[in-house]
Amino acid sequence: MIRIAVVLGSTRPGRRGEAVARWVTEVAARHPAAVMGEVTFELVDLADYALPLLDEPVPALFGHYRNETTRRWSDTIGSFDGFVFVTPEYNHSVPAALKNAVDHLFAEWNDKAAGFVSYGVHGGTRAVEHLRLALAEVKVADVRSQVVLSVFDDFDYTGCDMTDPTSAGRFTPGERQEPAVNTMLDEVVAWSAALKPLRADVAAESGEEVVPV
């Protein structure tokens, strides 16, 4: 069984990302691989982990975690075979909370696949470009296809007080977006499965329990 996490990368109060991540998880549950029982998708919300600004004294590369928050995050990420990151764009990049979450770990990310769903004034595309670079350093294989959501076209602000900067609007993805999610998921599922034997080889060499494919 392939396990894929839908990682909600914003922790800001009033975030649009919560509605987006739940929608992605719902679309994923209808994916043919999920319906056939070959893959499961689970929402992972960074806000539930309360990770502090990286305070581990030993670099994540060595895997010697001293803090319970890090160990809990390690257990979660280590249990998945792939990821779909849902991220907004903040000042031309990803939220600090998401970069911090990536930096907390190393081996738990290795040899796994990732896809992206982004949103923002520019569709979040620049944030994903930065995220791809960070994930490459922790040996994550990112897929080409990306879901790009516009805060202008994929949200409805009818009845919202537009003088209120916290007004998130109602998430109303365009018809083209669900097919885009499924295309991205096709790639994430395929790459997650393809990389699983490699992860099993690494686990065997380190003496860890090997989970059958």
LINZIBEL-V398015 format. One record per pair of residues at least 6 apart in sequence whose ideal C-beta (glycine too) atoms are under 7 Angstrom apart, sorted by the first residue. I is the first residue (numbers start at 0). GAP is how many residues later the second one is. D is the distance in Angstrom with one decimal. If there is no record, write none. Layout:
I_GAP_D / I_GAP_D
This chain:
0_39_6.4 / 1_36_6.5 / 1_37_4.2 / 1_79_4.9 / 1_80_6.9 / 1_187_6.3 / 1_190_5.1 / 1_191_5.7 / 2_37_5.4 / 2_39_6.9 / 2_76_6.5 / 2_77_4.9 / 2_78_5.3 / 3_35_6.2 / 3_37_5.2 / 3_76_6.3 / 3_77_6.4 / 3_78_4.4 / 3_79_6.6 / 3_80_6.5 / 3_184_6.3 / 3_188_6.2 / 4_37_5.6 / 4_39_4.4 / 4_75_4.5 / 4_78_5.1 / 5_15_5.6 / 5_18_5.3 / 5_19_4.9 / 5_22_6.7 / 5_35_5.9 / 5_36_6.9 / 5_37_5.0 / 5_38_6.7 / 5_78_4.8 / 5_80_6.4 / 6_37_5.0 / 6_76_5.5 / 6_77_6.9 / 6_78_5.0 / 6_79_6.6 / 7_9_5.4 / 7_10_6.5 / 7_13_4.1 / 7_35_6.7 / 7_36_6.9 / 7_37_4.5 / 7_38_6.1 / 7_78_5.3 / 8_8_6.8 / 8_37_6.2 / 8_76_5.6 / 8_77_5.9 / 8_78_4.1 / 8_85_6.5 / 8_86_5.8 / 8_88_7.0 / 8_89_3.7 / 9_7_4.2 / 9_77_6.9 / 9_78_5.4 / 9_85_5.1 / 9_87_6.9 / 10_35_5.3 / 10_36_4.4 / 10_86_4.5 / 13_152_4.6 / 13_154_5.5 / 15_72_6.8 / 15_103_6.2 / 15_139_6.9 / 15_152_4.8 / 15_155_6.7 / 16_69_5.4 / 16_71_6.0 / 18_152_4.0 / 19_66_5.4 / 19_97_6.4 / 19_99_5.9 / 19_129_6.5 / 19_151_6.1 / 20_22_5.8 / 20_65_4.4 / 21_21_6.8 / 22_148_6.5 / 22_150_6.5 / 23_60_6.2 / 23_62_6.1 / 23_93_5.5 / 23_157_6.1 / 24_16_5.7 / 24_18_4.8 / 26_151_5.5 / 26_154_4.7 / 26_155_7.0 / 27_6_6.1 / 27_13_3.9 / 27_157_5.9 / 28_12_6.3 / 30_151_6.2 / 30_154_5.2 / 32_6_4.4 / 32_156_5.0 / 33_6_6.7 / 33_7_6.3 / 38_150_5.4 / 43_32_6.3 / 45_51_5.4 / 45_52_6.7 / 45_55_5.6 / 48_20_6.7 / 48_23_6.6 / 48_24_5.4 / 49_19_6.4 / 50_18_5.6 / 50_22_6.1 / 50_49_6.1 / 50_50_5.8 / 50_53_6.1 / 51_17_6.5 / 52_47_6.2 / 53_46_5.8 / 53_49_5.4 / 53_50_6.0 / 54_12_6.8 / 55_9_6.2 / 55_10_6.3 / 55_11_6.3 / 55_14_5.8 / 55_48_7.0 / 56_9_6.7 / 57_6_4.5 / 59_43_6.8 / 59_44_6.2 / 59_45_5.3 / 59_46_4.1 / 60_45_4.8 / 62_43_6.8 / 62_44_5.6 / 64_6_5.1 / 64_9_6.0 / 69_34_5.5 / 72_28_6.9 / 72_31_5.7 / 72_32_6.7 / 73_31_5.8 / 73_34_5.5 / 76_28_5.7 / 76_31_4.2 / 76_32_6.7 / 77_30_4.2 / 80_31_6.0 / 80_111_4.4 / 80_115_6.1 / 81_30_5.3 / 81_31_4.2 / 81_32_6.6 / 81_106_5.1 / 81_109_7.0 / 81_110_3.4 / 82_29_6.7 / 82_31_4.5 / 83_31_4.8 / 83_33_6.3 / 83_104_6.3 / 84_29_6.2 / 84_31_5.3 / 84_46_6.3 / 85_31_4.7 / 86_7_5.3 / 86_8_6.7 / 86_11_5.9 / 86_31_5.4 / 86_37_6.1 / 86_40_5.3 / 86_41_6.9 / 86_44_6.4 / 87_7_6.5 / 87_31_5.6 / 87_32_5.3 / 87_36_5.9 / 87_39_6.8 / 88_29_6.6 / 88_31_3.7 / 88_33_6.3 / 88_35_4.2 / 88_37_5.7 / 88_38_3.8 / 91_34_5.0 / 92_33_6.9 / 92_34_5.6 / 92_37_4.6 / 93_33_4.7 / 93_36_5.7 / 93_37_5.1 / 98_35_6.4 / 101_32_5.4 / 101_33_6.8 / 101_36_6.5 / 105_32_5.6 / 108_29_4.0 / 108_30_6.5 / 108_31_5.2 / 109_28_6.7 / 109_29_4.2 / 110_28_5.9 / 110_84_5.0 / 110_87_4.9 / 110_88_4.9 / 110_91_6.7 / 111_28_5.7 / 111_80_6.6 / 111_83_6.3 / 112_28_5.0 / 112_30_6.3 / 112_75_5.2 / 112_78_3.6 / 112_79_4.6 / 112_82_6.2 / 113_21_5.8 / 113_26_5.0 / 113_28_4.9 / 113_74_7.0 / 114_28_5.0 / 114_30_6.9 / 114_69_4.3 / 114_70_6.8 / 114_72_6.5 / 114_73_4.2 / 115_12_4.7 / 115_15_6.8 / 115_30_4.8 / 116_30_4.2 / 116_32_6.9 / 117_6_2.7 / 117_7_6.3 / 117_9_5.7 / 117_10_4.9 / 117_28_6.8 / 117_30_5.9 / 117_31_6.7 / 118_30_3.8 / 118_32_6.3 / 119_7_6.9 / 119_31_6.2 / 120_30_5.9 / 122_25_3.9 / 122_26_6.4 / 122_27_5.4 / 123_24_6.6 / 124_23_6.0 / 127_18_6.0 / 131_10_5.0 / 134_7_5.8 / 140_50_5.6 / 140_54_6.5 / 142_41_6.4 / 142_44_3.8 / 142_45_5.7 / 142_48_6.1 / 143_43_6.8 / 144_38_4.9 / 144_39_4.3 / 144_42_5.5 / 145_38_6.6 / 146_30_6.4 / 146_33_4.7 / 146_34_5.4 / 146_37_5.7 / 148_24_6.7 / 148_28_6.8 / 152_21_6.1 / 153_17_6.9 / 153_18_6.4 / 153_19_5.0 / 153_20_5.8 / 153_23_6.7 / 154_14_4.0 / 154_15_6.6 / 154_16_5.8 / 154_17_6.3 / 155_13_5.8 / 155_14_4.6 / 155_16_4.5 / 156_10_6.8 / 156_12_4.3 / 159_7_4.4 / 159_9_5.6 / 160_6_5.8 / 195_17_5.1 / 196_16_6.3 / 199_10_5.0 / 199_13_6.9 / 202_7_5.2 / 203_6_5.3
